Amino acid sequence: MALADAAHALALPNRHRMTGPRSPLGGALPHYGVYPAAEGHVAVGALEPHFAAALVEGLGLDADGDVRAQLTEALSRHDAAHWQAWGEERGIPLTALASPTA
């Protein structure tokens, strides 16, 4: 693959306006973002509907409520390593971060 081909592929989300502040990859979806844990931070990448549903159901959240606020509260109960293990057990994309910019 040529460098230009790689750059083109990596630019697709930006070109299709998926990375702005009100877009799916820019923070508009509560199932895709970085949340503080009791220690560290958790990157949540549950973009696909089945991942989002498993996350909401697994944490016992109200899907019709403020999911972002509920996630913030729920993920603050344990450290980031706990949540990464929890996600791995359930096949939900969660990753522990040492800092929100890691």
N, CA, C and O atoms as a GROMACS GRO file, in nm:
protein
  408
    1MET      N    1   0.085  -0.117   0.000
    1MET     CA    2   0.000   0.000   0.000
    1MET      C    3   0.090   0.124   0.000
    1MET      O    4   0.183   0.134   0.079
    2ALA      N    5   0.061   0.213  -0.087
    2ALA     CA    6   0.136   0.338  -0.095
    2ALA      C    7   0.097   0.430   0.020
    2ALA      O    8  -0.014   0.421   0.073
    3LEU      N    9   0.188   0.516   0.057
    3LEU     CA   10   0.162   0.611   0.166
    3LEU      C   11   0.038   0.697   0.135
    3LEU      O   12  -0.041   0.726   0.224
    4ALA      N   13   0.023   0.737   0.011
    4ALA     CA   14  -0.094   0.818  -0.027
    4ALA      C   15  -0.223   0.740  -0.008
    4ALA      O   16  -0.324   0.797   0.034
    5ASP      N   17  -0.222   0.610  -0.037
    5ASP     CA   18  -0.341   0.527  -0.016
    5ASP      C   19  -0.375   0.517   0.131
    5ASP      O   20  -0.492   0.524   0.169
    6ALA      N   21  -0.274   0.502   0.214
    6ALA     CA   22  -0.296   0.494   0.359
    6ALA      C   23  -0.352   0.626   0.411
    6ALA      O   24  -0.446   0.627   0.491
    7ALA      N   25  -0.295   0.737   0.366
    7ALA     CA   26  -0.343   0.868   0.410
    7ALA      C   27  -0.488   0.890   0.366
    7ALA      O   28  -0.569   0.944   0.441
    8HIS      N   29  -0.520   0.848   0.246
    8HIS     CA   30  -0.657   0.860   0.196
    8HIS      C   31  -0.754   0.780   0.284
    8HIS      O   32  -0.859   0.831   0.322
    9ALA      N   33  -0.718   0.658   0.316
    9ALA     CA   34  -0.805   0.572   0.399
    9ALA      C   35  -0.822   0.630   0.539
    9ALA      O   36  -0.932   0.628   0.594
   10LEU      N   37  -0.715   0.681   0.597
   10LEU     CA   38  -0.722   0.737   0.732
   10LEU      C   39  -0.801   0.867   0.738
   10LEU      O   40  -0.853   0.904   0.843
   11ALA      N   41  -0.812   0.936   0.626
   11ALA     CA   42  -0.884   1.064   0.623
   11ALA      C   43  -1.034   1.047   0.598
   11ALA      O   44  -1.107   1.146   0.608
   12LEU      N   45  -1.080   0.927   0.568
   12LEU     CA   46  -1.222   0.907   0.535
   12LEU      C   47  -1.318   0.954   0.644
   12LEU      O   48  -1.415   1.022   0.611
   13PRO      N   49  -1.296   0.921   0.772
   13PRO     CA   50  -1.391   0.969   0.874
   13PRO      C   51  -1.402   1.122   0.877
   13PRO      O   52  -1.511   1.176   0.895
   14ASN      N   53  -1.290   1.189   0.859
   14ASN     CA   54  -1.292   1.335   0.858
   14ASN      C   55  -1.362   1.387   0.733
   14ASN      O   56  -1.441   1.482   0.739
   15ARG      N   57  -1.332   1.326   0.621
   15ARG     CA   58  -1.392   1.369   0.495
   15ARG      C   59  -1.544   1.352   0.496
   15ARG      O   60  -1.616   1.429   0.433
   16HIS      N   61  -1.593   1.252   0.566
   16HIS     CA   62  -1.738   1.227   0.574
   16HIS      C   63  -1.801   1.294   0.695
   16HIS      O   64  -1.914   1.262   0.733
   17ARG      N   65  -1.727   1.386   0.755
   17ARG     CA   66  -1.776   1.468   0.867
   17ARG      C   67  -1.823   1.384   0.987
   17ARG      O   68  -1.927   1.412   1.046
   18MET      N   69  -1.744   1.282   1.020
   18MET     CA   70  -1.780   1.196   1.133
   18MET      C   71  -1.701   1.229   1.259
   18MET      O   72  -1.719   1.164   1.362
   19THR      N   73  -1.612   1.330   1.252
   19THR     CA   74  -1.525   1.357   1.365
   19THR      C   75  -1.548   1.492   1.432
   19THR      O   76  -1.476   1.525   1.526
   20GLY      N   77  -1.644   1.569   1.388
   20GLY     CA   78  -1.673   1.698   1.451
   20GLY      C   79  -1.740   1.680   1.586
   20GLY      O   80  -1.779   1.569   1.621
   21PRO      N   81  -1.753   1.786   1.664
   21PRO     CA   82  -1.807   1.777   1.800
   21PRO      C   83  -1.948   1.718   1.810
   21PRO      O   84  -1.982   1.660   1.913
   22ARG      N   85  -2.028   1.733   1.708
   22ARG     CA   86  -2.166   1.680   1.712
   22ARG      C   87  -2.182   1.558   1.622
   22ARG      O   88  -2.293   1.526   1.580
   23SER      N   89  -2.073   1.492   1.593
   23SER     CA   90  -2.076   1.377   1.504
   23SER      C   91  -2.050   1.248   1.582
   23SER      O   92  -2.005   1.253   1.697
   24PRO      N   93  -2.077   1.132   1.521
   24PRO     CA   94  -2.062   1.005   1.592
   24PRO      C   95  -1.924   0.982   1.654
   24PRO      O   96  -1.914   0.931   1.766
   25LEU      N   97  -1.817   1.018   1.583
   25LEU     CA   98  -1.683   0.995   1.635
   25LEU      C   99  -1.627   1.114   1.712
   25LEU      O  100  -1.514   1.109   1.760
   26GLY      N  101  -1.705   1.219   1.723
   26GLY     CA  102  -1.658   1.340   1.789
   26GLY      C  103  -1.718   1.365   1.926
   26GLY      O  104  -1.693   1.469   1.986
   27GLY      N  105  -1.796   1.271   1.976
   27GLY     CA  106  -1.850   1.287   2.110
   27GLY      C  107  -2.001   1.298   2.118
   27GLY      O  108  -2.055   1.312   2.228
   28ALA      N  109  -2.070   1.291   2.006
   28ALA     CA  110  -2.216   1.304   2.009
   28ALA      C  111  -2.284   1.181   2.069
   28ALA      O  112  -2.392   1.192   2.126
   29LEU      N  113  -2.220   1.066   2.058
   29LEU     CA  114  -2.279   0.942   2.109
   29LEU      C  115  -2.222   0.908   2.247
   29LEU      O  116  -2.100   0.907   2.264
   30PRO      N  117  -2.307   0.881   2.344
   30PRO     CA  118  -2.256   0.847   2.477
   30PRO      C  119  -2.181   0.715   2.480
   30PRO      O  120  -2.102   0.690   2.573
   31HIS      N  121  -2.204   0.629   2.382
   31HIS     CA  122  -2.140   0.497   2.378
   31HIS      C  123  -2.000   0.503   2.318
   31HIS      O  124  -1.934   0.399   2.304
   32TYR      N  125  -1.953   0.622   2.282
   32TYR     CA  126  -1.821   0.637   2.220
   32TYR      C  127  -1.755   0.760   2.280
   32TYR      O  128  -1.782   0.873   2.240
   33GLY      N  129  -1.667   0.738   2.376
   33GLY     CA  130  -1.600   0.849   2.441
   33GLY      C  131  -1.510   0.803   2.554
   33GLY      O  132  -1.495   0.684   2.578
   34VAL      N  133  -1.453   0.898   2.622
   34VAL     CA  134  -1.363   0.871   2.735
   34VAL      C  135  -1.432   0.919   2.862
   34VAL      O  136  -1.481   1.031   2.869
   35TYR      N  137  -1.434   0.831   2.962
   35TYR     CA  138  -1.500   0.860   3.090
   35TYR      C  139  -1.402   0.841   3.204
   35TYR      O  140  -1.316   0.753   3.198
   36PRO      N  141  -1.413   0.923   3.309
   36PRO     CA  142  -1.329   0.902   3.427
   36PRO      C  143  -1.376   0.780   3.504
   36PRO      O  144  -1.496   0.758   3.521
   37ALA      N  145  -1.281   0.702   3.551
   37ALA     CA  146  -1.310   0.589   3.640
   37ALA      C  147  -1.265   0.630   3.780
   37ALA      O  148  -1.215   0.740   3.799
   38ALA      N  149  -1.282   0.541   3.877
   38ALA     CA  150  -1.236   0.572   4.013
   38ALA      C  151  -1.087   0.600   4.012
   38ALA      O  152  -1.038   0.683   4.088
   39GLU      N  153  -1.014   0.532   3.925
   39GLU     CA  154  -0.872   0.558   3.904
   39GLU      C  155  -0.844   0.537   3.756
   39GLU      O  156  -0.870   0.429   3.703
   40GLY      N  157  -0.792   0.638   3.690
   40GLY     CA  158  -0.769   0.631   3.546
   40GLY      C  159  -0.893   0.672   3.468
   40GLY      O  160  -0.985   0.733   3.522
   41HIS      N  161  -0.893   0.636   3.342
   41HIS     CA  162  -1.004   0.668   3.253
   41HIS      C  163  -1.037   0.546   3.169
   41HIS      O  164  -0.955   0.455   3.154
   42VAL      N  165  -1.158   0.544   3.116
   42VAL     CA  166  -1.205   0.434   3.034
   42VAL      C  167  -1.247   0.488   2.898
   42VAL      O  168  -1.328   0.581   2.889
   43ALA      N  169  -1.191   0.431   2.792
   43ALA     CA  170  -1.235   0.463   2.657
   43ALA      C  171  -1.344   0.363   2.619
   43ALA      O  172  -1.321   0.242   2.620
   44VAL      N  173  -1.461   0.414   2.587
   44VAL     CA  174  -1.575   0.331   2.549
   44VAL      C  175  -1.592   0.343   2.398
   44VAL      O  176  -1.604   0.454   2.345
   45GLY      N  177  -1.592   0.230   2.329
   45GLY     CA  178  -1.603   0.230   2.183
   45GLY      C  179  -1.719   0.146   2.133
   45GLY      O  180  -1.704   0.071   2.037
   46ALA      N  181  -1.834   0.158   2.197
   46ALA     CA  182  -1.951   0.076   2.163
   46ALA      C  183  -2.035   0.143   2.055
   46ALA      O  184  -2.150   0.179   2.079
   47LEU      N  185  -1.978   0.160   1.936
   47LEU     CA  186  -2.048   0.228   1.827
   47LEU      C  187  -2.160   0.144   1.767
   47LEU      O  188  -2.270   0.194   1.741
   48GLU      N  189  -2.134   0.016   1.745
   48GLU     CA  190  -2.234  -0.070   1.683
   48GLU      C  191  -2.349  -0.093   1.780
   48GLU      O  192  -2.328  -0.102   1.900
   49PRO      N  193  -2.472  -0.103   1.728
   49PRO     CA  194  -2.589  -0.119   1.814
   49PRO      C  195  -2.581  -0.235   1.912
   49PRO      O  196  -2.626  -0.222   2.026
   50HIS      N  197  -2.525  -0.349   1.870
   50HIS     CA  198  -2.517  -0.462   1.962
   50HIS      C  199  -2.421  -0.436   2.077
   50HIS      O  200  -2.444  -0.483   2.189
   51PHE      N  201  -2.313  -0.361   2.052
   51PHE     CA  202  -2.221  -0.325   2.160
   51PHE      C  203  -2.287  -0.225   2.255
   51PHE      O  204  -2.278  -0.238   2.377
   52ALA      N  205  -2.354  -0.125   2.198
   52ALA     CA  206  -2.422  -0.024   2.280
   52ALA      C  207  -2.529  -0.089   2.367
   52ALA      O  208  -2.541  -0.056   2.485
   53ALA      N  209  -2.606  -0.181   2.310
   53ALA     CA  210  -2.711  -0.249   2.386
   53ALA      C  211  -2.650  -0.334   2.497
   53ALA      O  212  -2.702  -0.337   2.609
   54ALA      N  213  -2.541  -0.404   2.468
   54ALA     CA  214  -2.476  -0.487   2.569
   54ALA      C  215  -2.419  -0.402   2.682
   54ALA      O  216  -2.424  -0.442   2.798
   55LEU      N  217  -2.367  -0.285   2.649
   55LEU     CA  218  -2.314  -0.193   2.750
   55LEU      C  219  -2.425  -0.144   2.841
   55LEU      O  220  -2.413  -0.150   2.964
   56VAL      N  221  -2.533  -0.095   2.782
   56VAL     CA  222  -2.646  -0.043   2.860
   56VAL      C  223  -2.707  -0.153   2.946
   56VAL      O  224  -2.734  -0.132   3.064
   57GLU      N  225  -2.729  -0.269   2.886
   57GLU     CA  226  -2.788  -0.381   2.960
   57GLU      C  227  -2.694  -0.431   3.069
   57GLU      O  228  -2.737  -0.457   3.182
   58GLY      N  229  -2.567  -0.446   3.036
   58GLY     CA  230  -2.469  -0.497   3.132
   58GLY      C  231  -2.454  -0.410   3.255
   58GLY      O  232  -2.429  -0.460   3.365
   59LEU      N  233  -2.468  -0.280   3.237
   59LEU     CA  234  -2.456  -0.187   3.349
   59LEU      C  235  -2.590  -0.155   3.413
   59LEU      O  236  -2.597  -0.085   3.514
   60GLY      N  237  -2.698  -0.208   3.356
   60GLY     CA  238  -2.831  -0.183   3.410
   60GLY      C  239  -2.877  -0.039   3.393
   60GLY      O  240  -2.945   0.015   3.480
   61LEU      N  241  -2.840   0.022   3.281
   61LEU     CA  242  -2.876   0.162   3.255
   61LEU      C  243  -3.014   0.170   3.191
   61LEU      O  244  -3.063   0.074   3.132
   62ASP      N  245  -3.075   0.286   3.202
   62ASP     CA  246  -3.202   0.314   3.137
   62ASP      C  247  -3.173   0.369   2.998
   62ASP      O  248  -3.127   0.482   2.984
   63ALA      N  249  -3.198   0.289   2.895
   63ALA     CA  250  -3.168   0.329   2.758
   63ALA      C  251  -3.245   0.453   2.714
   63ALA      O  252  -3.202   0.522   2.621
   64ASP      N  253  -3.356   0.481   2.779
   64ASP     CA  254  -3.437   0.598   2.743
   64ASP      C  255  -3.399   0.722   2.824
   64ASP      O  256  -3.450   0.831   2.799
   65GLY      N  257  -3.310   0.704   2.922
   65GLY     CA  258  -3.267   0.815   3.005
   65GLY      C  259  -3.142   0.881   2.951
   65GLY      O  260  -3.106   0.861   2.835
   66ASP      N  261  -3.076   0.958   3.034
   66ASP     CA  262  -2.952   1.026   2.997
   66ASP      C  263  -2.838   0.925   3.011
   66ASP      O  264  -2.777   0.912   3.117
   67VAL      N  265  -2.810   0.854   2.903
   67VAL     CA  266  -2.710   0.746   2.906
   67VAL      C  267  -2.572   0.801   2.940
   67VAL      O  268  -2.497   0.736   3.013
   68ARG      N  269  -2.537   0.918   2.891
   68ARG     CA  270  -2.405   0.975   2.920
   68ARG      C  271  -2.389   0.998   3.071
   68ARG      O  272  -2.285   0.962   3.128
   69ALA      N  273  -2.488   1.056   3.135
   69ALA     CA  274  -2.481   1.079   3.280
   69ALA      C  275  -2.477   0.947   3.356
   69ALA      O  276  -2.403   0.934   3.454
   70GLN      N  277  -2.555   0.851   3.312
   70GLN     CA  278  -2.556   0.720   3.377
   70GLN      C  279  -2.421   0.649   3.362
   70GLN      O  280  -2.373   0.587   3.456
   71LEU      N  281  -2.361   0.658   3.243
   71LEU     CA  282  -2.229   0.599   3.222
   71LEU      C  283  -2.124   0.666   3.309
   71LEU      O  284  -2.039   0.599   3.368
   72THR      N  285  -2.130   0.797   3.317
   72THR     CA  286  -2.035   0.871   3.400
   72THR      C  287  -2.042   0.824   3.544
   72THR      O  288  -1.940   0.802   3.608
   73GLU      N  289  -2.163   0.809   3.595
   73GLU     CA  290  -2.181   0.764   3.733
   73GLU      C  291  -2.138   0.619   3.750
   73GLU      O  292  -2.067   0.586   3.845
   74ALA      N  293  -2.179   0.533   3.660
   74ALA     CA  294  -2.148   0.390   3.672
   74ALA      C  295  -1.998   0.364   3.662
   74ALA      O  296  -1.944   0.287   3.742
   75LEU      N  297  -1.931   0.426   3.567
   75LEU     CA  298  -1.789   0.400   3.547
   75LEU      C  299  -1.702   0.460   3.656
   75LEU      O  300  -1.585   0.423   3.670
   76SER      N  301  -1.757   0.551   3.735
   76SER     CA  302  -1.679   0.610   3.845
   76SER      C  303  -1.672   0.516   3.966
   76SER      O  304  -1.599   0.544   4.061
   77ARG      N  305  -1.746   0.407   3.964
   77ARG     CA  306  -1.751   0.315   4.079
   77ARG      C  307  -1.629   0.226   4.094
   77ARG      O  308  -1.599   0.181   4.205
   78HIS      N  309  -1.557   0.200   3.984
   78HIS     CA  310  -1.442   0.111   3.988
   78HIS      C  311  -1.328   0.172   3.906
   78HIS      O  312  -1.349   0.268   3.832
   79ASP      N  313  -1.208   0.116   3.922
   79ASP     CA  314  -1.095   0.168   3.846
   79ASP      C  315  -1.101   0.120   3.701
   79ASP      O  316  -1.177   0.030   3.666
   80ALA      N  317  -1.018   0.183   3.618
   80ALA     CA  318  -1.020   0.156   3.475
   80ALA      C  319  -0.985   0.011   3.443
   80ALA      O  320  -1.042  -0.046   3.350
   81ALA      N  321  -0.893  -0.048   3.518
   81ALA     CA  322  -0.856  -0.188   3.493
   81ALA      C  323  -0.976  -0.281   3.514
   81ALA      O  324  -0.996  -0.377   3.440
   82HIS      N  325  -1.056  -0.251   3.616
   82HIS     CA  326  -1.177  -0.330   3.640
   82HIS      C  327  -1.269  -0.324   3.518
   82HIS      O  328  -1.320  -0.427   3.474
   83TRP      N  329  -1.290  -0.204   3.465
   83TRP     CA  330  -1.382  -0.190   3.353
   83TRP      C  331  -1.329  -0.254   3.227
   83TRP      O  332  -1.407  -0.307   3.147
   84GLN      N  333  -1.199  -0.251   3.207
   84GLN     CA  334  -1.143  -0.319   3.089
   84GLN      C  335  -1.169  -0.469   3.100
   84GLN      O  336  -1.212  -0.531   3.002
   85ALA      N  337  -1.144  -0.527   3.216
   85ALA     CA  338  -1.170  -0.671   3.235
   85ALA      C  339  -1.319  -0.701   3.219
   85ALA      O  340  -1.356  -0.801   3.157
   86TRP      N  341  -1.403  -0.615   3.274
   86TRP     CA  342  -1.548  -0.632   3.263
   86TRP      C  343  -1.590  -0.633   3.116
   86TRP      O  344  -1.669  -0.718   3.074
   87GLY      N  345  -1.538  -0.539   3.039
   87GLY     CA  346  -1.571  -0.534   2.897
   87GLY      C  347  -1.520  -0.655   2.821
   87GLY      O  348  -1.590  -0.707   2.734
   88GLU      N  349  -1.399  -0.700   2.852
   88GLU     CA  350  -1.344  -0.817   2.785
   88GLU      C  351  -1.430  -0.940   2.811
   88GLU      O  352  -1.452  -1.020   2.721
   89GLU      N  353  -1.477  -0.956   2.934
   89GLU     CA  354  -1.562  -1.071   2.968
   89GLU      C  355  -1.692  -1.071   2.888
   89GLU      O  356  -1.746  -1.178   2.859
   90ARG      N  357  -1.740  -0.955   2.851
   90ARG     CA  358  -1.869  -0.943   2.784
   90ARG      C  359  -1.857  -0.911   2.635
   90ARG      O  360  -1.958  -0.898   2.565
   91GLY      N  361  -1.735  -0.897   2.586
   91GLY     CA  362  -1.716  -0.863   2.446
   91GLY      C  363  -1.755  -0.721   2.412
   91GLY      O  364  -1.795  -0.693   2.299
   92ILE      N  365  -1.744  -0.632   2.510
   92ILE     CA  366  -1.779  -0.490   2.490
   92ILE      C  367  -1.649  -0.411   2.480
   92ILE      O  368  -1.563  -0.425   2.567
   93PRO      N  369  -1.632  -0.328   2.377
   93PRO     CA  370  -1.507  -0.256   2.361
   93PRO      C  371  -1.488  -0.143   2.463
   93PRO      O  372  -1.537  -0.031   2.445
   94LEU      N  373  -1.417  -0.174   2.570
   94LEU     CA  374  -1.377  -0.078   2.673
   94LEU      C  375  -1.227  -0.095   2.693
   94LEU      O  376  -1.177  -0.207   2.695
   95THR      N  377  -1.156   0.015   2.707
   95THR     CA  378  -1.012   0.010   2.727
   95THR      C  379  -0.971   0.103   2.839
   95THR      O  380  -1.014   0.218   2.845
   96ALA      N  381  -0.887   0.053   2.928
   96ALA     CA  382  -0.834   0.135   3.036
   96ALA      C  383  -0.729   0.231   2.981
   96ALA      O  384  -0.645   0.192   2.900
   97LEU      N  385  -0.735   0.355   3.026
   97LEU     CA  386  -0.636   0.456   2.990
   97LEU      C  387  -0.574   0.510   3.118
   97LEU      O  388  -0.643   0.527   3.219
   98ALA      N  389  -0.446   0.537   3.115
   98ALA     CA  390  -0.380   0.597   3.232
   98ALA      C  391  -0.422   0.742   3.248
   98ALA      O  392  -0.430   0.793   3.360
   99SER      N  393  -0.447   0.809   3.136
   99SER     CA  394  -0.493   0.947   3.138
   99SER      C  395  -0.587   0.966   3.019
   99SER      O  396  -0.584   0.884   2.926
  100PRO      N  397  -0.669   1.070   3.019
  100PRO     CA  398  -0.764   1.086   2.908
  100PRO      C  399  -0.697   1.110   2.774
  100PRO      O  400  -0.763   1.101   2.670
  101THR      N  401  -0.568   1.142   2.773
  101THR     CA  402  -0.499   1.167   2.647
  101THR      C  403  -0.405   1.053   2.610
  101THR      O  404  -0.332   1.064   2.512
  102ALA      N  405  -0.407   0.945   2.687
  102ALA     CA  406  -0.315   0.832   2.660
  102ALA      C  407  -0.350   0.761   2.532
  102ALA      O  408  -0.283   0.664   2.495
   0.00000   0.00000   0.00000
